[in-house]
Amino acid sequence: MPPPDPGSLLNRLVDEHWDTAARHAWRQYNQRGRGAIVFTVQADAAPEERTPLKYLTFNDTSAAEDGAFSKLHELVRAYNPEEQVVAAAVLPDERTVFEVYEQEPHPPQA
């Protein structure tokens, strides 16, 4: 059976860990400003192993707007942190997938 496509994998991670992801995103937003939570996916990790969430912010706007993460930077600039979370997953093959999510509870209530 082929592995899930990257977008489906990110959707599953967000669905399974929404409360933790939303709480972490809100806390980091209040401390560091706009950013994205990052799940690191390890191919050989056991299901019970947990990798800490990371939080990515952009310090160099001009580089972010022109670089490889320009679309992610655009999402981070545009999301509503009181209702949404920008989530990314770094896959074992070094690809990155990202999207904006809005679920309940919203980040301030998570």
C-alpha positions as CSV (number, residue, x, y, z in Angstrom):
1,M,0.0,0.0,0.0
2,P,1.5,3.4,-1.0
3,P,2.2,6.0,1.7
4,P,-0.5,8.7,2.1
5,D,0.0,11.8,0.0
6,P,1.6,14.7,1.9
7,G,-1.5,16.8,2.1
8,S,-3.5,13.9,3.6
9,L,-0.7,13.2,6.1
10,L,-0.8,16.8,7.3
11,N,-4.6,16.8,7.5
12,R,-4.4,13.6,9.7
13,L,-1.7,15.1,11.9
14,V,-3.7,18.3,12.5
15,D,-6.9,16.3,13.1
16,E,-5.3,14.0,15.6
17,H,-3.4,16.7,17.5
18,W,-5.6,19.8,17.0
19,D,-5.9,20.7,20.7
20,T,-2.1,20.5,21.3
21,A,-1.3,22.2,18.0
22,A,-3.8,25.1,18.6
23,R,-2.6,25.6,22.2
24,H,1.1,25.6,21.1
25,A,0.4,27.9,18.1
26,W,-1.5,30.4,20.4
27,R,1.2,30.4,23.0
28,Q,4.0,30.9,20.5
29,Y,2.1,33.6,18.6
30,N,1.8,35.5,21.9
31,Q,5.5,35.1,22.6
32,R,7.1,35.3,19.2
33,G,4.5,36.7,16.7
34,R,3.1,35.2,13.5
35,G,4.4,31.8,12.6
36,A,3.6,28.2,11.7
37,I,3.7,25.1,13.8
38,V,5.9,22.4,12.3
39,F,5.4,18.6,12.6
40,T,8.5,16.6,11.9
41,V,7.6,13.2,10.4
42,Q,10.1,10.4,10.9
43,A,9.7,7.4,8.6
44,D,10.9,4.9,11.2
45,A,9.3,6.4,14.3
46,A,7.0,4.1,16.3
47,P,3.4,5.5,16.7
48,E,3.9,6.1,20.4
49,E,7.0,8.2,19.9
50,R,6.4,11.9,20.0
51,T,8.5,14.6,18.2
52,P,8.1,18.0,19.8
53,L,6.3,20.6,17.8
54,K,8.4,23.4,16.5
55,Y,7.3,27.0,15.6
56,L,8.7,28.7,12.6
57,T,8.8,32.5,12.3
58,F,10.2,34.7,9.6
59,N,12.9,37.2,10.5
60,D,13.9,38.3,7.0
61,T,10.7,39.3,5.2
62,S,12.4,40.1,1.9
63,A,14.2,36.7,1.8
64,A,11.0,34.9,2.8
65,E,8.9,36.6,0.1
66,D,11.4,35.5,-2.7
67,G,12.6,32.2,-1.3
68,A,11.5,28.6,-1.3
69,F,9.0,29.3,1.5
70,S,7.3,32.3,-0.1
71,K,3.9,30.6,-0.2
72,L,4.3,29.6,3.5
73,H,5.3,33.2,4.3
74,E,2.2,34.4,2.5
75,L,0.0,32.1,4.6
76,V,1.7,33.2,7.8
77,R,1.1,36.9,7.0
78,A,-2.6,36.3,6.2
79,Y,-4.0,33.9,8.7
80,N,-6.2,34.9,11.7
81,P,-4.3,33.7,14.8
82,E,-7.4,33.9,16.9
83,E,-9.2,31.4,14.7
84,Q,-6.6,29.6,12.6
85,V,-3.3,27.8,12.7
86,V,-0.7,27.5,9.9
87,A,0.6,24.0,10.1
88,A,3.5,22.4,8.2
89,A,5.0,18.9,8.1
90,V,8.6,18.2,7.2
91,L,8.5,14.7,5.6
92,P,11.3,12.1,5.8
93,D,12.3,12.9,2.2
94,E,12.8,16.6,3.2
95,R,9.7,17.8,1.4
96,T,7.5,20.2,3.3
97,V,3.8,20.6,3.0
98,F,1.7,23.3,4.7
99,E,-1.8,24.7,5.0
100,V,-4.0,26.9,7.1
101,Y,-6.5,25.1,9.4
102,E,-9.5,26.3,11.4
103,Q,-11.1,23.9,13.9
104,E,-12.8,24.1,17.3
105,P,-11.7,24.9,19.8
106,H,-10.1,28.0,18.4
107,P,-6.4,28.6,19.5
108,P,-7.2,30.9,22.4
109,Q,-9.5,28.4,23.9
110,A,-7.5,25.3,23.2
